[in-house]
Amino acid sequence: MINISKPVLDDAEVNAVIGVLRSGMLAQGEKVKELEKRVADFCRVKHAVAVNSGTAALHTALYSMDINSGDEVITSPFTFVASANSILMQGGKVVFADVSENDSNIDPNCIEKKITKRTKCILPIDLYGQIYDYDKVKILADKYGIKILEDACQSIGAEQDSKMAGTFGDAAAFSLYATKTITCGEGGIVTTDSLEIADKCRMFRHHGQSEQTRYEYWDIGYNYRLTDIQAAIALAQMDKINLFLDKRNSNAASFNNAFSGITGLIVPIAKPGNRHGYHQYTLRITNKFKSSREDFVEHLNGKGIRCGIYYPKPLHLHKHFTKMGYCAGDFPVAEKLSKEVVSLPIHPALSSDDVNFIIKTIVNYAR
Ligand SMILES: *Cc1c(COP(=O)(O)O)cnc(C)c1O
């Protein structure tokens, strides 16, 4: 059985955890600080603030960017639900804009039509690990005085023109969940060049207290702290991040090479100047392909290759968004993509036999 994702953990992570357990300091402490410094240096960004999930990172970032009740945030309907739920957590209004077929991410042309006086933030996703095309959105953000939050939960380590994921907005959110490029089970990180945003993040994760004066509460806050146990695992993963990314990219290159000629099958394309994070390797099965997507998936499952559908139903068709008035037909491109996409295992734990087996299985099936 070849799984869709698999964390790569070895003695380094095991020993890191044992070290923390022996130290007796389990909650947020020196290891968290070390991780923050490590991630900030890696991304070449001034501040990194660790929290206990990617969702918490998005929520914390929105709070710290002053997104409040009634503020409108424009995002994609074709993403993981946390991108949009974080807006609701701050009492904001989720304004979806349709995606483009090129990169399955929000179409800048659709964004401008959604901007109103209440628009405070645009929240693009570095979907599947590829950095979003921020240039056009930055022009809009400057023109209308809107902030940008980068959902980088899938893209740690990705690069566009030598700029790292996590540096494209006023703030960004990473996830350290088990299926992500690096993991400590659960975890998240906010990155920003703004000291003001970073300071607010530190308070928000810690019940609204500044880290200097305890039991003095400046605003509502949450318990979003990461533990030193998790941070120690994430630090061990950071040692391997470039190996992981290289492996994901070389697996993707083998797949692209094998699949690009197949009728009706669209392979993912890394933009020029881009180091793709390949959190997911996502094909599109169009109606020109020899079978339906469902038959394709069933065939691969039958051969022991687990695929994923990211995402089978766009967010605007889920109950808590239809309640707001969204309905089928609102975002035709997102709706179409959700019927076409299928992600293959791409993770660094794949052996070359696994990669070859996946290629052989698909090429034979498509014949
Ligand atoms: C994983 C993910 C999140 C949420 O991260 P968690 O760590 O699971 O809370 C948010 N947005 C996107 C796009 C993700 O892939």
The ligand as a Tripos MOL2 file, in Angstrom:
@<TRIPOS>MOLECULE
LIG
   15    15     1     0     0
SMALL
NO_CHARGES

@<TRIPOS>ATOM
      1 C1         -3.4810   22.3470    6.5880 C.3       1 LIG1
      2 C2         -4.0580   23.6240    6.1410 C.ar      1 LIG1
      3 C3         -4.5770   24.5570    7.0490 C.ar      1 LIG1
      4 C4         -4.7650   24.2870    8.5120 C.3       1 LIG1
      5 O1         -3.6840   23.8020    9.1640 O.3       1 LIG1
      6 P1         -3.8980   22.8990   10.4890 P.3       1 LIG1
      7 O2         -2.4980   22.8320   10.9930 O.co2     1 LIG1
      8 O3         -4.4420   21.5940   10.0630 O.co2     1 LIG1
      9 O4         -4.7900   23.6390   11.3980 O.co2     1 LIG1
     10 C5         -5.0110   25.7610    6.5530 C.ar      1 LIG1
     11 N1         -4.9820   26.0430    5.2480 N.ar      1 LIG1
     12 C6         -4.5300   25.1610    4.3470 C.ar      1 LIG1
     13 C7         -4.5220   25.5490    2.9040 C.3       1 LIG1
     14 C8         -4.0560   23.9220    4.7530 C.ar      1 LIG1
     15 O5         -3.6290   23.0500    3.8480 O.3       1 LIG1
@<TRIPOS>BOND
     1     1     2 1
     2     2     3 ar
     3     2    14 ar
     4     3     4 1
     5     3    10 ar
     6     4     5 1
     7     5     6 1
     8     6     7 2
     9     6     8 1
    10     6     9 1
    11    10    11 ar
    12    11    12 ar
    13    12    13 1
    14    12    14 ar
    15    14    15 1
@<TRIPOS>SUBSTRUCTURE
     1 LIG1         1 GROUP 0 **** ****
